[in-house]
Amino acid sequence: MKQVKLYFKITVDSNCPLYRKGEILTLSDKALVCPENKPACLILVREMTGLLFDHIDSGLESAALEEKMYSCSGCTGLIKFIRISEQESTLAPPVSNDANVAKEKSVLLEGIREFPIIKAIPDTDLPEFVQSFRKERLPAGSTLITKGQTSLYLYLIVSGEVVVSDNSLLIATLGPGDVCGEMSYLGGDVAGADVKTLTESEVLVISGDLFSKLLDRTPELQMFMAKILVQRLSQSNASHFNTFDACMSGWIAEMPPAELFQIFHMNQKTGVLSLEFPRGEAKVSFREGCVINAQYRNKINEDAIFDMLKEKEGRYSFTTGLTAEEMKAAEIGDFMMLLMEGIKRVDEAIEVSEND
């Protein structure tokens, strides 16, 4: 393979979590060099690898290549870039030297020292923690997290307002000192809501992998994030339940059984949850949030609950109130233990199916 060295300048940046307009990418036959202090995005590496082989195979002259606009997309954002000459690449804005970077981080730390998450970190670990973040200024309407996708980053809001929503349902409004991205990243699942900037905002961004390393060796930070997760789950459930009070019905695909059960339990509701699954009808009776009766197909109580948790399609509706006899019935078991055992069985069934 002949030696190749190509230079590209980013001309469009639309919510890219890593790169910004005006930055330079250098592609050679050996490596992709990204802007200083920024990691190499795997999606961009894949796109650039294809571009490199296209260039080598086509044998196009430089002038022909410079007329093209290239793009990289596939995560939460998009960038577009054009081929430039080596001389033009040297005209890029100079990067900050180490002394300036250290000074900027020091000023940044003073500005966020009163934020709850910063207070949860020992002073000895603060410099490294702040050093791990990247500052980003985003216009109103920028997407930080997309529902249904895995969040790769944790965000600390420095200024502005950010909204968390599920379709048209507003879950929370976040401001300076708040964090977002933890529900998806720390929960090990895809995001359950969209997160967008309501106003022009400044955020600090840290990759999930890097934050995980800081979390592993900082017990105080672990406690803080555990509290955040509990608060956000309660907030999300309360928002969804406000919607239930208005309609008390919906689709299982949008609100799976495990989440439905948790919401009725946390809100201490009394009544009957009716579910229509493709394989048949089911009913779960709640008394002040406790499960007192469950039926699904030919199974009852715990076994019925376990089978319901496997379902992913259907409809649900909730009717308030129970009979006098049902109000005296005993609980079928501790709710959280019942739910955890059911989720465990579902996971085990998936593993067996995948291995087969």
BELCORQUI-V453441 format. One record per residue. N is the residue number from 1. RES is the residue in one letter. NEAR is the number of other ideal C-beta (glycine too) atoms within 8 Angstrom. D_LAST is the distance of its C-alpha to the last C-alpha in whole Angstrom. Layout:
((N,RES,NEAR,D_LAST) (N,RES,NEAR,D_LAST))
This chain:
((1,M,5,44) (2,K,5,47) (3,Q,6,48) (4,V,11,47) (5,K,9,48) (6,L,11,48) (7,Y,14,49) (8,F,13,47) (9,K,14,49) (10,I,15,47) (11,T,8,49) (12,V,10,47) (13,D,10,45) (14,S,7,43) (15,N,10,41) (16,C,10,40) (17,P,9,39) (18,L,7,40) (19,Y,13,43) (20,R,8,46) (21,K,7,48) (22,G,7,51) (23,E,11,48) (24,I,11,48) (25,L,16,45) (26,T,11,46) (27,L,13,43) (28,S,11,44) (29,D,9,42) (30,K,3,41) (31,A,4,40) (32,L,11,40) (33,V,7,43) (34,C,11,43) (35,P,10,46) (36,E,4,47) (37,N,6,45) (38,K,9,42) (39,P,6,38) (40,A,7,37) (41,C,11,34) (42,L,6,31) (43,I,10,32) (44,L,14,35) (45,V,10,34) (46,R,8,32) (47,E,11,35) (48,M,11,37) (49,T,8,36) (50,G,8,36) (51,L,10,39) (52,L,12,40) (53,F,8,39) (54,D,8,40) (55,H,11,44) (56,I,11,44) (57,D,6,43) (58,S,6,45) (59,G,4,48) (60,L,7,49) (61,E,5,53) (62,S,8,53) (63,A,6,55) (64,A,8,52) (65,L,11,49) (66,E,9,51) (67,E,5,52) (68,K,8,48) (69,M,7,46) (70,Y,11,43) (71,S,10,40) (72,C,11,37) (73,S,8,35) (74,G,4,31) (75,C,9,32) (76,T,9,34) (77,G,11,37) (78,L,10,39) (79,I,14,41) (80,K,10,44) (81,F,13,45) (82,I,11,48) (83,R,10,49) (84,I,10,52) (85,S,7,54) (86,E,7,55) (87,Q,6,58) (88,E,9,57) (89,S,12,54) (90,T,6,56) (91,L,5,58) (92,A,9,55) (93,P,4,56) (94,P,4,56) (95,V,7,54) (96,S,6,55) (97,N,6,56) (98,D,5,55) (99,A,6,58) (100,N,8,57) (101,V,10,53) (102,A,8,54) (103,K,8,57) (104,E,9,55) (105,K,11,52) (106,S,8,55) (107,V,8,56) (108,L,11,53) (109,L,12,53) (110,E,7,56) (111,G,7,55) (112,I,13,52) (113,R,8,53) (114,E,6,53) (115,F,10,50) (116,P,7,48) (117,I,11,45) (118,I,12,47) (119,K,8,49) (120,A,9,46) (121,I,12,46) (122,P,7,48) (123,D,5,51) (124,T,4,50) (125,D,10,47) (126,L,11,48) (127,P,8,49) (128,E,8,46) (129,F,11,44) (130,V,11,47) (131,Q,7,46) (132,S,9,43) (133,F,10,43) (134,R,8,44) (135,K,10,47) (136,E,8,46) (137,R,6,49) (138,L,12,47) (139,P,6,49) (140,A,8,48) (141,G,6,45) (142,S,10,43) (143,T,11,39) (144,L,14,38) (145,I,15,35) (146,T,8,33) (147,K,10,31) (148,G,5,27) (149,Q,11,27) (150,T,8,27) (151,S,12,30) (152,L,8,31) (153,Y,12,34) (154,L,13,36) (155,Y,14,40) (156,L,14,43) (157,I,16,46) (158,V,12,49) (159,S,6,51) (160,G,15,50) (161,E,10,48) (162,V,18,45) (163,V,12,43) (164,V,12,39) (165,S,11,39) (166,D,11,36) (167,N,4,37) (168,S,4,40) (169,L,9,40) (170,L,9,42) (171,I,10,40) (172,A,9,42) (173,T,9,45) (174,L,10,45) (175,G,9,48) (176,P,8,49) (177,G,10,48) (178,D,9,44) (179,V,10,41) (180,C,13,38) (181,G,14,35) (182,E,13,34) (183,M,14,32) (184,S,14,29) (185,Y,14,29) (186,L,8,30) (187,G,8,27) (188,G,4,24) (189,D,6,24) (190,V,8,25) (191,A,14,29) (192,G,9,30) (193,A,12,33) (194,D,11,36) (195,V,13,38) (196,K,11,41) (197,T,15,45) (198,L,10,47) (199,T,7,50) (200,E,8,51) (201,S,16,49) (202,E,10,49) (203,V,14,45) (204,L,12,44) (205,V,12,41) (206,I,12,39) (207,S,9,35) (208,G,12,32) (209,D,6,32) (210,L,9,35) (211,F,12,36) (212,S,8,33) (213,K,8,35) (214,L,13,38) (215,L,10,36) (216,D,6,35) (217,R,5,38) (218,T,11,40) (219,P,5,40) (220,E,9,43) (221,L,12,41) (222,Q,9,37) (223,M,9,39) (224,F,11,41) (225,M,11,37) (226,A,8,36) (227,K,8,39) (228,I,10,39) (229,L,12,35) (230,V,8,36) (231,Q,8,39) (232,R,11,37) (233,L,9,35) (234,S,9,38) (235,Q,10,39) (236,S,13,37) (237,N,13,36) (238,A,9,40) (239,S,13,40) (240,H,13,37) (241,F,10,39) (242,N,8,42) (243,T,9,41) (244,F,11,39) (245,D,6,43) (246,A,6,44) (247,C,6,41) (248,M,9,39) (249,S,7,37) (250,G,9,34) (251,W,8,30) (252,I,15,27) (253,A,6,26) (254,E,5,29) (255,M,9,29) (256,P,9,26) (257,P,10,26) (258,A,10,26) (259,E,10,29) (260,L,11,31) (261,F,13,31) (262,Q,10,32) (263,I,12,34) (264,F,12,36) (265,H,12,36) (266,M,9,37) (267,N,10,40) (268,Q,7,41) (269,K,10,41) (270,T,10,42) (271,G,11,40) (272,V,10,37) (273,L,13,34) (274,S,11,33) (275,L,16,30) (276,E,8,29) (277,F,13,25) (278,P,5,24) (279,R,5,23) (280,G,6,26) (281,E,8,29) (282,A,14,29) (283,K,12,32) (284,V,14,32) (285,S,14,36) (286,F,15,37) (287,R,12,41) (288,E,7,42) (289,G,11,38) (290,C,9,37) (291,V,15,34) (292,I,11,36) (293,N,12,34) (294,A,15,31) (295,Q,8,30) (296,Y,14,27) (297,R,8,26) (298,N,2,27) (299,K,9,26) (300,I,7,29) (301,N,10,29) (302,E,10,27) (303,D,8,24) (304,A,15,25) (305,I,16,25) (306,F,12,22) (307,D,11,20) (308,M,14,23) (309,L,13,21) (310,K,8,18) (311,E,14,20) (312,K,6,21) (313,E,7,24) (314,G,10,27) (315,R,9,30) (316,Y,14,32) (317,S,8,36) (318,F,13,38) (319,T,8,41) (320,T,7,43) (321,G,5,45) (322,L,9,44) (323,T,5,46) (324,A,5,48) (325,E,6,46) (326,E,11,43) (327,M,9,45) (328,K,5,45) (329,A,9,42) (330,A,4,40) (331,E,9,37) (332,I,11,34) (333,G,9,33) (334,D,6,33) (335,F,12,32) (336,M,6,30) (337,M,8,29) (338,L,13,27) (339,L,12,26) (340,M,8,25) (341,E,10,23) (342,G,12,21) (343,I,10,20) (344,K,8,19) (345,R,10,17) (346,V,11,16) (347,D,8,14) (348,E,8,12) (349,A,9,11) (350,I,8,10) (351,E,8,9) (352,V,8,6) (353,S,7,5) (354,E,6,5) (355,N,5,4) (356,D,4,0))
